[in-house]
Amino acid sequence: MQEEINVWLEDIERAMLEINDFLPASRNFLEFKKDIKTKRAVERNIEIIGEAMSRILALYPDILITDSRKIVDTRNRIIHGYDSVSDDVIWLIVIRYLPILESEIRAIKEKM
């Protein structure tokens, strides 16, 4: 894979690390929901993940990343439909789907 892909994969990894650092240690949704700074920081990192994924898909549309198109669509929704993104959806992404993405990114990087 090209060096660009590696850079974008690292951007995704860094964004996921930041998200995990920003979340409340207790992983409590109500704490998250009350903290506007954390919510915005998490949203921003999801935007970064989506933009990096968009760039990857432009060069490698068949890359084996679950829901790669949905990741880009989520980025677009946060940016363009910011008023329609619920805290519940962001929380679900972070708790359920980012761990899957993290393991897939790790596996891709190991093959490079």
C-alpha positions as CSV (number, residue, x, y, z in Angstrom):
1,M,0.0,0.0,0.0
2,Q,1.1,3.5,-0.6
3,E,2.7,5.7,2.0
4,E,-0.4,7.9,1.9
5,I,-2.6,5.0,3.1
6,N,-0.3,4.4,6.0
7,V,-0.6,8.1,7.0
8,W,-4.4,8.0,6.8
9,L,-4.5,4.8,8.8
10,E,-2.3,6.5,11.5
11,D,-4.6,9.5,11.5
12,I,-7.5,7.2,12.2
13,E,-5.6,5.4,15.0
14,R,-4.7,8.8,16.5
15,A,-8.3,10.0,16.4
16,M,-9.5,6.8,18.1
17,L,-6.8,7.2,20.8
18,E,-7.9,10.8,21.4
19,I,-11.6,9.7,21.6
20,N,-10.7,7.1,24.2
21,D,-8.7,9.7,26.2
22,F,-11.6,12.2,26.1
23,L,-14.3,9.8,27.3
24,P,-15.1,9.7,31.0
25,A,-13.1,7.0,32.7
26,S,-16.4,5.4,33.9
27,R,-17.6,5.2,30.3
28,N,-20.9,6.6,31.6
29,F,-23.2,7.9,28.9
30,L,-24.8,10.5,31.2
31,E,-21.4,12.0,32.1
32,F,-20.6,12.2,28.4
33,K,-23.9,13.7,27.5
34,K,-23.4,16.5,30.1
35,D,-19.9,17.4,28.9
36,I,-20.2,19.6,25.8
37,K,-16.4,19.9,25.3
38,T,-16.0,16.1,25.3
39,K,-18.9,15.7,22.9
40,R,-17.4,18.2,20.5
41,A,-13.9,16.7,20.8
42,V,-15.3,13.2,20.0
43,E,-17.4,14.5,17.1
44,R,-14.3,16.2,15.7
45,N,-12.3,13.0,15.9
46,I,-15.1,11.1,14.2
47,E,-15.0,13.7,11.4
48,I,-11.2,13.1,11.1
49,I,-11.8,9.3,10.9
50,G,-14.4,9.8,8.2
51,E,-12.2,12.2,6.1
52,A,-9.3,9.8,6.3
53,M,-11.6,6.9,5.3
54,S,-12.9,8.9,2.4
55,R,-9.3,9.4,1.1
56,I,-8.5,5.7,1.6
57,L,-11.7,4.7,-0.3
58,A,-10.8,7.0,-3.2
59,L,-7.6,5.0,-3.8
60,Y,-8.7,1.6,-2.5
61,P,-12.5,1.2,-2.8
62,D,-12.3,-2.5,-2.0
63,I,-10.4,-2.2,1.3
64,L,-11.6,-4.6,3.9
65,I,-13.0,-2.2,6.6
66,T,-16.5,-2.9,7.9
67,D,-18.9,-0.1,7.1
68,S,-16.2,2.0,5.5
69,R,-18.9,3.9,3.5
70,K,-21.0,4.5,6.6
71,I,-18.0,5.9,8.3
72,V,-17.7,8.6,5.6
73,D,-21.4,9.1,5.7
74,T,-21.3,9.7,9.4
75,R,-18.6,12.3,8.9
76,N,-20.7,14.1,6.4
77,R,-23.8,14.0,8.6
78,I,-21.9,15.5,11.6
79,I,-20.5,18.3,9.4
80,H,-23.6,19.0,7.3
81,G,-26.4,17.8,9.4
82,Y,-24.9,18.7,12.8
83,D,-28.3,19.5,14.2
84,S,-29.6,16.0,13.5
85,V,-26.8,14.0,15.2
86,S,-27.8,12.7,18.6
87,D,-25.6,12.0,21.5
88,D,-26.9,8.4,21.5
89,V,-25.6,7.8,18.0
90,I,-22.2,9.2,18.8
91,W,-22.0,7.1,22.0
92,L,-23.0,4.0,20.0
93,I,-20.3,4.6,17.4
94,V,-17.7,5.1,20.1
95,I,-18.6,2.2,22.3
96,R,-19.7,-0.4,19.8
97,Y,-18.1,0.4,16.4
98,L,-14.7,2.0,17.1
99,P,-13.3,-1.1,18.7
100,I,-14.1,-3.0,15.5
101,L,-12.5,-0.4,13.4
102,E,-9.4,-0.3,15.6
103,S,-8.9,-4.1,15.2
104,E,-9.4,-3.9,11.4
105,I,-6.9,-1.0,11.1
106,R,-4.4,-2.9,13.2
107,A,-4.8,-6.0,11.0
108,I,-4.3,-4.0,7.8
109,K,-1.2,-2.3,9.1
110,E,0.3,-5.7,10.1
111,K,-0.1,-6.9,6.5
112,M,1.6,-3.8,5.1
